[in-house]
């Protein structure tokens, strides 16, 4: 039996409305489906049992909705179709009027995959791992809203990059290079590049600039400020408090996010549309 997973942006009437053509198609073709909201803690035991046998996941919302779905479905290699509901949406490629086309092409085998690198984040405190998570976009370390400089030491592999005095730092994947890192002045990377972008947030030194490093090397960030509130955030959705001398390790994950591709638009087409490069 064919099975489709659907992730909806939490409390979004536009997501519910955009969902209607897909539900109509699935019912007409006797395809089973289930719906979950894009919110941590909403996965019931019944849903968790269905996920491994899911063939395709649709998300209705923005990039945040897809980031949630990536953590849930990518561990099983399930491809994702991101339906954008009007926001900027760099990774929610498809429009509302393309929903039926996407599901038809999938079941007819007329599609491809765009594999996106993910990151594993591990936090070590006093030589013990205290936290681990996987994300698609980025790790952000900052003061969680308090306006105060913090000091962070950064390595790529066993090579010291330096010490940043800034509002924080971003370690982004190529997919995440179009998110917070871009707003912090970082470069845009092609999605299939094997690299990380390290972007300081409002650094105190004019010489502190974003840096591209190979993803084959693990990035280490050490908290060298005894600040009462420093927070690490993965994909803007999972947060953990950091302490003085904590070491945060970011490495390329064995997991990848598979985004459905119909081959009708390139990455540069998407950039041109989202960033208004055509004027």
C-alpha positions as CSV (number, residue, x, y, z in Angstrom):
1,X,0.0,0.0,0.0
2,X,1.3,3.4,-1.0
3,X,1.8,5.8,1.9
4,X,2.4,9.6,1.9
5,X,3.4,11.7,4.9
6,X,2.2,15.3,5.1
7,X,3.8,17.9,7.4
8,X,1.8,21.1,7.9
9,X,3.0,24.5,9.3
10,X,1.6,24.8,12.8
11,X,-1.7,26.8,13.0
12,X,-1.6,27.9,9.3
13,X,-5.0,28.2,7.6
14,X,-3.2,28.7,4.2
15,X,-1.4,25.4,4.7
16,X,-4.7,23.6,5.3
17,X,-6.2,25.3,2.2
18,X,-3.1,24.4,0.0
19,X,-3.4,20.8,1.1
20,X,-6.8,20.2,-0.4
21,X,-5.7,19.3,-4.0
22,X,-3.2,16.8,-2.7
23,X,-5.8,15.1,-0.4
24,X,-8.3,15.0,-3.3
25,X,-5.7,13.3,-5.5
26,X,-4.7,10.8,-2.9
27,X,-8.3,9.8,-2.2
28,X,-9.0,9.4,-5.9
29,X,-6.1,7.1,-6.3
30,X,-6.6,5.1,-3.0
31,X,-3.3,6.3,-1.6
32,X,-3.0,6.3,2.2
33,X,-1.7,9.4,4.0
34,X,-1.2,10.9,7.4
35,X,-0.8,14.5,8.6
36,X,1.5,15.8,11.4
37,X,2.1,19.5,12.5
38,X,5.6,20.8,12.2
39,X,6.2,21.0,15.9
40,X,8.5,19.1,18.3
41,X,6.7,16.6,20.5
42,X,3.8,16.0,18.1
43,X,4.9,12.6,16.8
44,X,2.7,9.9,18.4
45,X,3.6,6.3,18.6
46,X,1.2,5.5,15.9
47,X,2.8,8.0,13.5
48,X,6.3,6.9,14.4
49,X,5.4,3.4,13.3
50,X,4.2,4.7,9.9
51,X,7.2,6.8,9.1
52,X,9.7,4.1,8.1
53,X,7.3,2.8,5.4
54,X,6.4,6.2,4.0
55,X,7.3,6.6,0.3
56,X,7.2,10.4,0.1
57,X,6.8,13.4,2.4
58,X,5.1,16.7,1.5
59,X,5.6,19.8,3.6
60,X,3.2,22.8,3.4
61,X,4.7,26.0,4.9
62,X,8.1,27.5,4.7
63,X,11.7,26.4,5.1
64,X,11.2,25.9,8.9
65,X,8.5,23.3,8.2
66,X,10.8,21.5,5.8
67,X,13.7,21.6,8.3
68,X,11.5,19.8,10.9
69,X,10.5,17.2,8.3
70,X,14.2,16.7,7.3
71,X,15.0,15.6,10.9
72,X,12.1,13.2,11.0
73,X,12.2,11.6,7.5
74,X,15.8,11.8,6.4
75,X,17.0,9.0,8.7
76,X,14.9,6.6,6.6
77,X,15.9,8.1,3.2
78,X,12.4,9.3,2.5
79,X,12.3,12.1,-0.1
80,X,10.7,15.4,0.7
81,X,8.6,17.8,-1.5
82,X,8.6,21.3,-0.1
83,X,5.5,23.4,-1.0
84,X,6.1,27.1,-0.4
85,X,3.2,29.1,0.8
86,X,4.4,32.6,-0.1
87,X,7.5,33.3,2.0
88,X,11.1,33.5,0.8
89,X,11.6,29.7,1.0
90,X,15.0,28.7,-0.6
91,X,14.5,25.0,0.0
92,X,10.7,24.8,-0.3
93,X,11.1,24.8,-4.1
94,X,7.6,24.1,-5.3
95,X,4.5,26.4,-5.6
96,X,1.0,25.5,-4.5
97,X,-0.2,24.9,-8.1
98,X,2.5,22.3,-8.6
99,X,1.3,19.9,-5.8
100,X,-0.5,17.5,-8.1
101,X,2.3,17.5,-10.7
102,X,4.8,16.5,-8.0
103,X,2.8,13.5,-6.7
104,X,2.0,12.4,-10.3
105,X,5.6,12.5,-11.4
106,X,6.7,10.7,-8.3
107,X,4.4,7.7,-8.9
108,X,5.2,7.6,-12.6
109,X,9.0,7.6,-11.9
110,X,9.5,10.9,-13.7
111,X,11.7,12.6,-11.0
112,X,15.1,13.0,-9.6
113,X,16.7,13.7,-6.2
114,X,18.7,16.6,-4.9
115,X,20.7,15.3,-2.0
116,X,21.5,17.9,0.7
117,X,24.3,17.5,3.3
118,X,23.3,17.4,7.0
119,X,25.3,18.1,10.1
120,X,25.8,16.2,13.3
121,X,26.3,18.5,16.3
122,X,27.8,17.2,19.6
123,X,28.4,19.1,22.8
124,X,31.1,18.0,25.2
125,X,31.3,19.3,28.7
126,X,34.2,18.2,31.0
127,X,35.0,15.4,28.5
128,X,31.5,14.0,28.5
129,X,28.9,14.3,25.7
130,X,25.9,16.2,27.0
131,X,24.0,16.8,23.8
132,X,23.7,15.5,20.3
133,X,21.5,16.6,17.3
134,X,21.3,16.5,13.6
135,X,20.3,19.4,11.3
136,X,20.1,20.5,7.7
137,X,20.8,24.2,7.9
138,X,23.1,25.4,10.6
139,X,24.4,25.6,14.1
140,X,24.2,29.1,15.7
141,X,25.9,30.0,19.0
142,X,24.9,33.3,20.5
143,X,23.7,35.0,23.7
144,X,20.1,34.1,23.2
145,X,18.8,37.7,23.1
146,X,21.1,39.5,25.5
147,X,23.2,42.1,23.7
148,X,26.7,41.3,24.8
149,X,29.9,40.1,23.1
150,X,31.1,36.6,23.7
151,X,34.4,34.9,22.9
152,X,34.6,31.7,20.9
153,X,37.6,29.7,19.7
154,X,37.2,27.9,16.4
155,X,39.1,25.0,14.7
156,X,38.8,23.2,11.4
157,X,40.1,19.8,12.0
158,X,43.2,20.1,14.1
159,X,44.0,23.6,12.8
160,X,43.1,26.7,14.8
161,X,41.2,29.3,12.8
162,X,41.3,31.9,15.6
163,X,39.2,33.5,18.4
164,X,36.2,35.6,17.6
165,X,34.8,38.3,19.8
166,X,31.3,38.8,18.4
167,X,27.6,38.4,19.1
168,X,28.0,34.8,18.1
169,X,28.9,32.5,15.3
170,X,27.2,30.4,12.6
171,X,28.4,27.1,11.1
172,X,26.3,26.5,8.1
173,X,25.9,23.7,5.4
174,X,25.6,24.7,1.8
175,X,21.8,24.5,2.2
176,X,22.1,26.8,5.3
177,X,24.3,29.3,3.4
178,X,21.1,30.9,2.2
179,X,19.6,31.3,5.7
180,X,21.0,33.1,8.8
181,X,24.6,32.9,7.4
182,X,23.6,34.9,4.3
183,X,22.0,37.6,6.6
184,X,25.3,37.7,8.5
185,X,27.3,38.4,5.3
186,X,28.3,34.9,4.4
187,X,28.6,33.6,0.8
188,X,26.0,31.4,-1.0
189,X,27.3,27.9,-1.7
190,X,26.0,25.5,-4.3
191,X,24.0,22.8,-2.5
192,X,26.3,20.0,-3.7
193,X,29.5,21.6,-2.4
194,X,31.4,19.7,0.3
195,X,32.0,22.6,2.6
196,X,30.9,24.6,5.6
197,X,30.5,28.3,6.0
198,X,31.7,29.8,9.3
199,X,30.2,33.2,9.7
200,X,30.8,35.5,12.8
201,X,27.8,37.5,13.9
202,X,28.5,41.2,14.2
203,X,32.2,40.7,15.0
204,X,34.1,43.3,17.0
205,X,37.0,43.2,14.5
206,X,36.7,44.4,10.9
207,X,39.1,41.6,10.0
208,X,36.8,38.9,11.1
209,X,35.2,37.6,7.9
210,X,33.1,34.5,6.9
211,X,35.2,31.5,6.0
212,X,34.5,28.5,3.8
213,X,36.1,25.3,5.1
214,X,36.0,21.7,3.8
215,X,33.3,19.5,5.2
216,X,35.7,16.6,5.5
217,X,37.1,18.3,8.5
218,X,35.2,18.6,11.8
219,X,34.6,22.2,13.0
220,X,35.1,22.8,16.7
221,X,33.8,25.8,18.6
222,X,35.0,26.3,22.2
223,X,33.1,28.7,24.5
224,X,35.8,30.8,26.1
225,X,33.5,33.4,27.7
226,X,32.2,32.9,31.2
227,X,28.8,34.4,30.2
228,X,25.7,33.5,32.1
229,X,23.6,33.0,28.9
230,X,25.1,31.4,25.8
231,X,22.8,29.2,23.6
232,X,23.5,26.8,20.8
233,X,20.6,26.4,18.3
234,X,20.3,23.9,15.5
235,X,18.2,24.8,12.5
236,X,16.6,27.6,14.6
237,X,14.4,24.9,16.3
238,X,16.5,23.0,18.8
239,X,18.2,25.0,21.5
240,X,20.6,24.0,24.3
241,X,22.3,26.1,27.0
242,X,26.1,26.3,26.8
243,X,28.6,26.7,29.6
244,X,32.1,28.1,29.9
245,X,34.7,25.7,28.3
246,X,32.0,23.7,26.5
247,X,33.2,22.3,23.2
248,X,30.8,22.1,20.3
249,X,31.7,19.7,17.4
250,X,30.1,20.0,14.0
251,X,30.7,17.3,11.4
252,X,29.2,16.1,8.1
253,X,26.4,13.6,8.9
254,X,26.0,10.3,7.3
255,X,22.4,11.2,6.8
256,X,21.3,13.3,3.8
257,X,18.1,15.1,3.0
258,X,16.6,14.0,-0.3
259,X,14.6,16.7,-2.0
260,X,12.4,15.8,-4.9
261,X,13.4,17.4,-8.2
262,X,11.5,17.5,-11.4
263,X,14.4,19.1,-13.3
264,X,12.4,22.1,-14.4
265,X,14.4,24.7,-12.5
266,X,18.0,25.0,-11.4
267,X,19.5,26.3,-8.2
268,X,20.4,29.5,-10.0
269,X,16.8,29.9,-11.2
270,X,15.6,29.6,-7.6
271,X,18.2,32.2,-6.4
272,X,17.2,34.5,-9.3
273,X,13.6,34.3,-8.3
274,X,14.1,34.6,-4.5
275,X,16.7,37.4,-4.6
276,X,15.1,39.3,-7.5
277,X,18.3,39.1,-9.6
278,X,16.3,39.7,-12.8
279,X,15.2,43.1,-11.6
